[in-house]
Amino acid sequence: MATDPFQLFDEWYAEAQTAEINDPDAIALATAGAAGQPSVRMVLLKGHGPDGFVFYTNRESRKGDDLAANPHAALLFHWKALRRQVRIEGVIEPVSDAAADAYFATRSRDSQLGAWASDQSRPLDSRATFDARYEQAKARFEGRDVPRPPHWGGYQLVPDRIEFWSDRPHRLHERRLFTRSSDGWAEGLLYP
Ligand SMILES: Cc1cc2nc3c(=O)[nH]c(=O)nc-3n(C[C@H](O)[C@H](O)[C@H](O)COP(=O)(O)O)c2cc1C
């Protein structure tokens, strides 16, 4: 019965690209820092495959602090139009500087400047302070490419558990669970 979970993910993800009104690539990312306090926020999927699921952020943010203390994390896709969810659990690894540079270079200049201006997750006294920092970054990099800030980069979640959930009538939903073992991926079912 074992199927390739990445192939199944590709199929569902392709369907989500056409079915969802916006952000089929939006994922809830759950982390827990050293104290074990859970925390969840949305991020955007920027790459995926058998090696893992990639997103980009400020590594000095709350999520970055959590992941530095505890690399275990979970991702959740909810595709409302399809009435499906995918739950992914595993361990986070940093994306290489070269890959982060390559992705950063594809972002709009305004987004690149924003990455320099935002002290993500730190208290901000007023919007005017943020606007001033943005203008400072704009002036600093005037006439040249905006480099990737050293604190900005990617993470790849390497999964060991992936569950595909689909809606069925009368709440008799289908749950297909893939777990990674030393022999590869095993597939089973869960009660809904
Ligand atoms: C749909 C959506 C997508 C988002 N994508 C990202 C993202 O890819 N990277 C990011 O750093 N923040 C993203 N954000 C903002 C985060 O949810 C969050 O506010 C920010 O990363 C700070 O989180 P933290 O304080 O837990 O680190 C997104 C928010 C939404 C609603």
PDBQT file of the ligand as one rigid body, heavy atoms in Angstrom, charges set to zero:
ROOT
HETATM    1  C1  LIG A 201      -0.469  34.263   4.626  1.00  0.00    +0.000 C 
HETATM    2  C2  LIG A 201       0.749  34.736   5.395  1.00  0.00    +0.000 A 
HETATM    3  C3  LIG A 201       2.015  34.416   4.948  1.00  0.00    +0.000 A 
HETATM    4  C4  LIG A 201       3.146  34.819   5.658  1.00  0.00    +0.000 A 
HETATM    5  N1  LIG A 201       4.376  34.441   5.195  1.00  0.00    +0.000 NA
HETATM    6  C5  LIG A 201       5.484  34.744   5.921  1.00  0.00    +0.000 A 
HETATM    7  C6  LIG A 201       6.768  34.246   5.524  1.00  0.00    +0.000 A 
HETATM    8  O1  LIG A 201       6.912  33.524   4.527  1.00  0.00    +0.000 OA
HETATM    9  N2  LIG A 201       7.832  34.584   6.297  1.00  0.00    +0.000 N 
HETATM   10  C7  LIG A 201       7.723  35.366   7.419  1.00  0.00    +0.000 A 
HETATM   11  O2  LIG A 201       8.738  35.626   8.067  1.00  0.00    +0.000 OA
HETATM   12  N3  LIG A 201       6.509  35.820   7.834  1.00  0.00    +0.000 NA
HETATM   13  C8  LIG A 201       5.393  35.524   7.108  1.00  0.00    +0.000 A 
HETATM   14  N4  LIG A 201       4.167  35.979   7.520  1.00  0.00    +0.000 N 
HETATM   15  C9  LIG A 201       4.098  36.744   8.791  1.00  0.00    +0.000 C 
HETATM   16  C10 LIG A 201       4.138  35.751   9.959  1.00  0.00    +0.000 C 
HETATM   17  O3  LIG A 201       2.874  35.107  10.115  1.00  0.00    +0.000 OA
HETATM   18  C11 LIG A 201       4.544  36.394  11.296  1.00  0.00    +0.000 C 
HETATM   19  O4  LIG A 201       3.749  37.522  11.561  1.00  0.00    +0.000 OA
HETATM   20  C12 LIG A 201       6.014  36.835  11.321  1.00  0.00    +0.000 C 
HETATM   21  O5  LIG A 201       6.847  35.931  10.610  1.00  0.00    +0.000 OA
HETATM   22  C13 LIG A 201       6.517  36.940  12.750  1.00  0.00    +0.000 C 
HETATM   23  O6  LIG A 201       6.360  35.703  13.415  1.00  0.00    +0.000 OA
HETATM   24  P1  LIG A 201       7.153  35.322  14.761  1.00  0.00    +0.000 P 
HETATM   25  O7  LIG A 201       7.106  36.562  15.640  1.00  0.00    +0.000 OA
HETATM   26  O8  LIG A 201       6.426  34.182  15.341  1.00  0.00    +0.000 OA
HETATM   27  O9  LIG A 201       8.567  34.971  14.370  1.00  0.00    +0.000 OA
HETATM   28  C14 LIG A 201       3.005  35.596   6.837  1.00  0.00    +0.000 A 
HETATM   29  C15 LIG A 201       1.716  35.914   7.292  1.00  0.00    +0.000 A 
HETATM   30  C16 LIG A 201       0.610  35.503   6.581  1.00  0.00    +0.000 A 
HETATM   31  C17 LIG A 201      -0.768  35.844   7.108  1.00  0.00    +0.000 C 
ENDROOT
TORSDOF 0
